[in-house]
Amino acid sequence: MQETGLLQYVLPEIEALRGVEQAKEYHSEGDVYEHTLRVLQHAKPTLPAQLAALLHDAGKPATQEFIEDKIRFLGHEEVSGEIAEAVLRRLKFDNKTIQQVRFLVENHMRPTTAREWGAKAVRKFVREIGDHLEDLLDLHDADSAGSLTPEGLPAKTTGPVLREKIKQTQEIPVRVKPVLDGNTVMRLLGIGPGPEVGTAMRWLQELAEWHESSASSRQLLEELKRILFVQEIAVFTPKGDTIVLPEGATLVDFAFAVHTDLGMHCTGGLVNDRSAPPFSVLSWGDTIQIEVSQTQWPQQHWLRYVKTYRARRLVRWHVKRADASDGLMFG
């Protein structure tokens, strides 16, 4: 279609990929259009796989940013998912195909950090991806094969590593029976019948798995009650370590909770393997990886966003110190 000139009329979203520059250290093959063609060549020969490969980076033109000496596409997978659904609805695809392709596109970056995942993070990933697991891993493999290093070699995929981790994780026994039945959950939490009961039981099951089944039902319930009623959230490092933060906490709060230097230089990160800006509000169960720059430092406006006492104290300390330095320099 591109050679006949029809592409701009039938799929203008793909035509828009031409000339969209990418970082050469990850994409020496060329612009997003060339990368997409290579991914299509390596994708499985099924309709959902080919459509997901075609549209997986459709959101890059809208999200391209030049930050210092880097090219970034923060949140491009979510924008790509929205575009994928719009394109497929315009072309009259059935709802099942549309939802499957959008899911694959929106999650295609998640396996990227799999080398750092522990058993807890792997189980969480498998549970959330569900029946789309193999299709998503295949798309990730194709995406990696379509990305060339500066030496012109295909990028290393995390697919084999993640598949092995999934296999090993499935061999670890986990609690199969519900931690508590629904009636007990309602009685102990003081709630009536409703969707909250199912949510609480799922959380208890996840807490049991995160504790490697070593905690008692009552210990798990107490932890759940603390999260529910003290308005705290539990989030995770890529290795599966738990960080408890207040509701409304941001990426920067998480960074300060892990290490002061991470907070001081936080420029954003990955939330569930999706790019996110530094003041993105976190949700219960998120897995976070922080990105930093040594030229980044806390600013006064950070205080409008951070929630934890530790983050606010350290931001105030740095701002006060920076102001004092400026006074000495220009006073």
N, C-alpha and C positions, 0 to 999 in steps of 0.2 A: 504493500500500500504506500510505503514511503516513496518508492521509485515512481509510482504513477501519480503521486501528489494527492492521493485520497486520504492518507493518514490524518492530515490536519482537519478533515471533515468528519471522518468516522471516529477516530480516537485522538482528539486534540490534546488530551491529557498526556498521551505518550509522545506526541510531536513536541510538547513543551519540555521534554527531557533533553532534547538536543541542545548542546552548548552549556549545560549546567555543570560547572566544574566541580571536581571532587579532589580530596587530598591525594596527592600523587603517591604518598607512602603506603596507602591502602588500595588505591585504584589507578595503577599505571595503565590500565586498559583504556582509559579515556573518560568521557563525560558519562552522565547517568544513563543516557540513551544507549551508548555502547555497552555499558555494564548490564543493562536490562536485556539486551540481545544475547549476551553471553549466559546470563542466568537462565533464559528461556531454553538455550541449547542443552543445559545440564539438568533441567527440571524433568520430573517424571512425566511420561506421555499420557497423563490423565487430564480431563477438563479442569478440575479444581486446581491441580498443580500448575498447569500452564497459565491459567488466569491469575493465580497468586503470584507467579513469577513475573508476569507481564506488568502487574500493578503494584508490586511490593514497594517500589520507591517512587510512586506517583506523587507523593507529597513533598519530595525533596525541593522542587522549584519554589514552593511556597514557604519552606522553612530554612532555606540556605542563609547562613550568617558567616561573616568573616570576623573572627574574634582573634585579635593579635595576629599571629601568623598561621592561624588554623582556620579550616573550613568546617563549619558545624551544621548539623541538620537536626536540631533539638526537636523531639516529638514528631519526627517525620513519619514514624510508623502509624501513629494515630491518625494523622492527616491522610496518609495513604489509604488507611482503612475506610475513611469516610468517602474518599474519592472512588475507591474500588466499588463500594456499594452504589454510589450514584451512577457510575459508568454501567455497571451490570443491570441496574434497574432501567436505565435508558435503553439498553440493548435487549430488554425483555427476558432476562434469565429468570429461572425459577427461584423462589425464596430460599430453598435449601442450599442451592449452589451459592447464592449471594452471601448468605450468612457464613457458610464454610470458608469462602474466599476472604471475606472481611476478617474473620477470626485469625486465619493464617497470616494475613498481611499485618494485622495489628500486633501479632506476637512473634514476628519473624526474627526480632533482635534478641529475644529472651535467652536463647541458648549461648549467646556470645560469651558470657562470663562463667560458663559451666565448669571450667577447670578449677575454679575456686570454691565450688559448692560442696557442702557437706551432705550427709545423708538426709538431714532434716530439709534442707533446701531442695534436694532432688525429689523427695516425696511430695513436697508442696507443689513443685512444678508439675509432676505427673498427675497429681490430683486436679490441678486447675486446668491443665490442657486436655485431659480426658481422652475421648475417642480420636482427637486430632493429633495425637502424639507422633505417630510415624509420619504423617503428612507434614507436620511442622519440622521435624528433624530432616526430612528429605528436602524441604524448601531451604533450610539453613545450609545444608550441604551444597545445594545448587548455588546459593548466594555466595558462599565461600569460593566455589570453583569459578564463579564469574568475576571474582575480584583478584586482580593481579598485583603481586608485590613489585617493588622497584626493579627487581631482577627479571620480571616477566613471568614469574611462577604463580600458580594458583595459591590463594591464601589457605592457610591451614584451618580446616573446619574443626569445631569442637564436637561434631556429631559422634565420632567413634568413642571419644572420652565420655560423653554424656550417656551414650547407650550402655557402655560398660558400667558406669555408676548406677544407672537405673537397674541393670541386672543384679549388681551387688546389693543394692538397697532392697530389692524385692526378696532377697534371700535372708534379710534381717527380720525376725518375727516382730510383728506389731500387734497391738491390741485390736482384735476383730470385733468382739462383742461391744455394744454401747457401754460407755463408762457408767452411766446411770440411765434408768428408764425415764420416760417423759413425766410420769406422775411424781417421781422423786425430785426431778429438776424443778417442776412447778412448786412443789411444797417447800423445798429448800431456798429457792430464789424468791418465793412469795409472788409468783406471777400466775395468771390464768391461762387457759388454752389459747393458742394463737401461734402465729409464725415465729414469735420470739422463742418458743420452746424448741423448735427445730434448729434455730440459729444457735441457741445455747448448747444443744447436744452436739452440733457440728464443731463448735469451738472446743468443747470438752474433748472430742475425739482428736482434734488437732493438737491440743495441749498434751494429750497422752502420748501422741507420736513424738512431739518435740522433746518430751521428757524421757523418750526411749522406753516408755511403759514402766518406768521405775517408781513413779509417784502413785500414791493411793488415790482412790476416787475422791475422798474428802479433801485432800491437798489440792487436787486439780480444781475442785469446785470452789475452794477458797480463792485460788488464783483467778478463776473466772469471775467471781463476785467482786474481787478487787478491781479488775479491768472494767466490769460493767458499771459499778456504782461509784468508783472513785474517778471515773472518766479518764482513765489512762488507756493507752494503746500499746500493744506489743509489736515491735518491728524487728527486723533481722538483718544481720550482716550477711555478706555473700557466703560465709562459712556456716551460717545457721545460728550464730550466737544471738541471744535475745537482748534487745535494748528496750526498756520501758520508758515511755515519754508521755507527757500530758496530751490530752486531746487537742488537736489544732497545731501540734508541733510540726516544724518544717524540716527540710533537708539540712539546713544550717544547725538546727537544734540537735539533730542526729549526729552531725559531724562533730560538734563540740562534745557530745556525750561519749563518742568513741575516743577522741584525742583532741587536745587544744589546737595543735597545728592544723589538723584537718578543718576545724571550724574557722580558724583565722584565714585560711586560703581557699575556702570552699567556693567553687564557681558553679556548682550544680552537681548533677550525677545521674545515675540510673535508678529508677524506681520500678521494680519488677522487670528489669532489663529494658525499660523505656526511658529515653532521655527526658530530663526534667530540670527546670531552672531552680536556683538555690532556695527560693521561698515557697516551693510547692508544699502543700499541706499533705502530711502522711496519713495513711489509713491503717487500721489494724491488720497485721499480717504482711505488710509490705516488706520486700527485700530490697535493701538499698546499698548502692556502691557510690562513694563520693569521688568527685573529680576536683582537682585543685590546680591552682596556678600560683607561683611564688610572687607574682605581681598583684595578687588580690589581697586586700585587707579590709577588715570591718569598717563600715561607714555609719554615720549617725542614723540614717534611715533604716538600718537593720533593726533598730529597736522597735520599729512599728510591726515587725513580723515575728521575731523570735519569741518563744513562749517559756522556755525553761529558765530557772534562776541562774543556772551555770552559764548559759549562753548570754543572757542579758548582762550578767556581771562582767564577763570577759569582753563583750563588745564595748561596754561603758569604759572599762579599764583601758582598752586600746584607743578609743576615741579621745579620752582624756589625755593619754600620753602623747598622741599625735598632735592635739591642740597645743599642749605644752611645748612640744618641739617646734611647732610653727611660731609660737610666741617668742621663743629664744632666737629663731632664725630671722624673724622680721621685726621684732620689737625694737 
